[in-house]
Amino acid sequence: MFWRQGYEGTAVSELTAAMGVNKPSLYAVFGTKEELFQQVVRRYAETELAYFRDALALPTALEVVRDYLNRNAVALTRHDRPRGCLSIQGGLSSSPANNTVSQFLATSRLTGERALAARLTQARADGDLPADADPAALARFVMVVSEGQAVHAAAGATSEELQQSAAIALQAFQQALTPAD
């Protein structure tokens, strides 16, 4: 429900109906709607984004980015899941009353960006990236691409279209690693 309708667009009555529980049971097990949402996002990160952790373990920075962007394009357009990404769709826009939800999602996304930056920092230390490469800027670029892909997927972009964009982003990533003349 949160993935399809976002945090604000999902009513507690819809959650209880979808889960087959009553309100008191929902609150007893999960706490508030916001606490349930946070648990859902954490579970999503553990399960649906496992490919990200797999990509971080690959031997080179280029392989990490290629695998992540390609698998992300596929994950965002799966037929058995809502299109796009829960952390984007869940709270792309929120009222000031739900600012904590937007902040939680931003922090969650930043955690992924920092993990990628740490991996790229290791790649630089290993000599896999040039000494003057900026791992934080490169990680931010990759995450901006993947988050944009999520928005486009939710709007109907196909996996093939997202793969094309991922290929262009990968070329830009490689070009950023080439010393200027």
C-alpha positions as CSV (number, residue, x, y, z in Angstrom):
1,M,0.0,0.0,0.0
2,F,2.8,2.5,0.9
3,W,4.7,1.6,-2.2
4,R,1.7,2.2,-4.5
5,Q,0.1,5.1,-2.7
6,G,2.9,6.7,-0.6
7,Y,2.8,7.3,3.1
8,E,0.3,10.1,3.1
9,G,-1.9,8.5,0.4
10,T,-2.4,5.3,2.5
11,A,-5.1,5.4,5.2
12,V,-4.9,3.2,8.3
13,S,-8.2,1.6,7.3
14,E,-6.6,0.5,4.0
15,L,-3.6,-0.9,5.9
16,T,-5.8,-2.9,8.2
17,A,-7.9,-4.2,5.3
18,A,-4.8,-5.2,3.3
19,M,-3.3,-6.9,6.4
20,G,-6.5,-8.5,7.6
21,V,-6.2,-7.0,11.1
22,N,-8.1,-4.5,13.1
23,K,-6.7,-1.1,14.2
24,P,-5.9,-2.1,17.8
25,S,-4.0,-5.1,16.5
26,L,-2.1,-3.0,14.0
27,Y,-1.1,-0.5,16.7
28,A,-0.2,-3.2,19.2
29,V,2.1,-4.9,16.8
30,F,3.6,-2.1,14.8
31,G,2.9,1.1,16.8
32,T,1.9,4.2,14.9
33,K,1.4,4.4,11.1
34,E,4.8,6.1,10.9
35,E,6.5,3.3,12.9
36,L,4.9,0.7,10.6
37,F,6.1,2.7,7.6
38,Q,9.6,2.8,8.9
39,Q,9.6,-0.9,9.5
40,V,8.3,-1.5,6.0
41,V,11.1,0.7,4.5
42,R,13.7,-1.2,6.5
43,R,12.4,-4.5,5.4
44,Y,12.3,-3.2,1.8
45,A,15.9,-2.2,2.1
46,E,16.9,-5.7,3.4
47,T,15.0,-7.7,0.8
48,E,14.2,-5.7,-2.3
49,L,17.5,-3.9,-2.4
50,A,19.7,-6.9,-1.7
51,Y,21.1,-6.5,-5.2
52,F,22.7,-3.2,-4.0
53,R,24.7,-5.0,-1.3
54,D,25.7,-7.7,-3.9
55,A,26.9,-5.0,-6.2
56,L,29.1,-3.4,-3.5
57,A,30.9,-6.7,-3.2
58,L,32.1,-6.8,-6.8
59,P,35.8,-6.4,-7.4
60,T,36.0,-3.1,-9.3
61,A,34.2,0.2,-9.1
62,L,33.1,0.0,-12.7
63,E,31.5,-3.5,-12.0
64,V,29.9,-2.1,-8.9
65,V,28.2,0.8,-10.7
66,R,27.3,-1.3,-13.8
67,D,25.7,-4.1,-11.8
68,Y,23.9,-1.7,-9.6
69,L,22.4,0.4,-12.3
70,N,21.5,-2.5,-14.5
71,R,19.9,-4.5,-11.7
72,N,18.1,-1.4,-10.5
73,A,16.5,-0.8,-13.9
74,V,15.1,-4.3,-13.8
75,A,14.0,-4.1,-10.1
76,L,12.2,-0.8,-10.7
77,T,10.0,-2.3,-13.5
78,R,9.2,-5.8,-12.1
79,H,5.8,-7.0,-13.0
80,D,5.2,-8.5,-9.6
81,R,5.9,-5.3,-7.7
82,P,4.7,-1.7,-7.8
83,R,6.7,0.3,-10.3
84,G,9.4,2.5,-9.0
85,C,11.0,2.5,-5.5
86,L,9.3,2.5,-2.1
87,S,11.8,5.1,-0.7
88,I,10.9,7.5,-3.5
89,Q,7.2,6.7,-4.0
90,G,6.6,6.5,-0.3
91,G,7.2,10.1,0.4
92,L,8.2,12.1,-2.6
93,S,5.9,14.8,-1.4
94,S,4.7,15.2,2.1
95,S,2.9,17.8,4.1
96,P,4.8,19.7,6.8
97,A,3.0,17.5,9.4
98,N,4.8,14.5,8.0
99,N,8.2,16.0,7.7
100,T,9.7,13.2,9.8
101,V,8.6,10.7,7.1
102,S,10.4,12.7,4.4
103,Q,13.5,13.0,6.6
104,F,13.5,9.3,7.4
105,L,13.4,8.5,3.7
106,A,16.1,11.0,2.9
107,T,18.3,9.5,5.6
108,S,17.6,6.1,4.3
109,R,18.6,7.0,0.8
110,L,21.7,8.8,2.1
111,T,22.8,5.6,3.9
112,G,22.9,3.9,0.5
113,E,24.8,6.8,-1.0
114,R,27.4,6.7,1.8
115,A,27.8,3.0,1.4
116,L,28.6,3.4,-2.2
117,A,30.9,6.3,-1.5
118,A,32.8,4.1,1.1
119,R,33.1,1.4,-1.6
120,L,34.4,3.9,-4.1
121,T,36.8,5.3,-1.5
122,Q,38.1,1.7,-1.1
123,A,38.4,1.4,-4.9
124,R,40.5,4.6,-5.0
125,A,42.7,3.3,-2.2
126,D,43.2,0.1,-4.1
127,G,44.2,2.0,-7.2
128,D,41.0,1.0,-9.0
129,L,40.0,4.7,-9.3
130,P,42.3,7.6,-10.0
131,A,43.8,9.3,-6.9
132,D,42.0,12.5,-7.7
133,A,38.6,10.8,-8.0
134,D,35.9,12.1,-5.7
135,P,34.1,9.1,-4.3
136,A,31.4,11.1,-2.6
137,A,30.6,13.0,-5.8
138,L,30.6,9.8,-7.9
139,A,28.3,8.1,-5.5
140,R,26.0,11.0,-5.5
141,F,25.9,11.0,-9.3
142,V,25.1,7.2,-9.4
143,M,22.3,7.6,-6.8
144,V,20.8,10.6,-8.6
145,V,20.6,8.5,-11.7
146,S,19.0,5.6,-9.8
147,E,16.5,7.8,-8.0
148,G,15.6,9.5,-11.3
149,Q,15.2,6.0,-12.8
150,A,12.7,5.2,-10.0
151,V,10.6,8.3,-10.8
152,H,10.6,7.4,-14.5
153,A,9.7,3.8,-13.8
154,A,6.7,4.9,-11.7
155,A,5.7,7.0,-14.7
156,G,5.8,4.0,-17.0
157,A,9.3,3.8,-18.4
158,T,10.3,0.3,-19.4
159,S,13.2,-1.7,-18.2
160,E,14.8,-1.4,-21.7
161,E,14.5,2.4,-21.5
162,L,16.0,2.5,-18.1
163,Q,18.8,0.2,-19.3
164,Q,19.6,2.7,-22.0
165,S,19.8,5.5,-19.4
166,A,21.9,3.3,-17.2
167,A,24.3,2.7,-20.1
168,I,24.7,6.4,-20.7
169,A,25.3,7.0,-17.0
170,L,27.9,4.3,-17.0
171,Q,29.7,6.0,-19.9
172,A,29.6,9.3,-17.9
173,F,30.9,7.5,-14.8
174,Q,33.8,6.1,-16.9
175,Q,34.5,9.4,-18.5
176,A,34.7,11.0,-15.0
177,L,37.5,8.7,-14.2
178,T,39.5,9.6,-17.2
179,P,42.1,12.3,-16.6
180,A,41.5,15.6,-18.5
181,D,44.1,16.5,-21.1
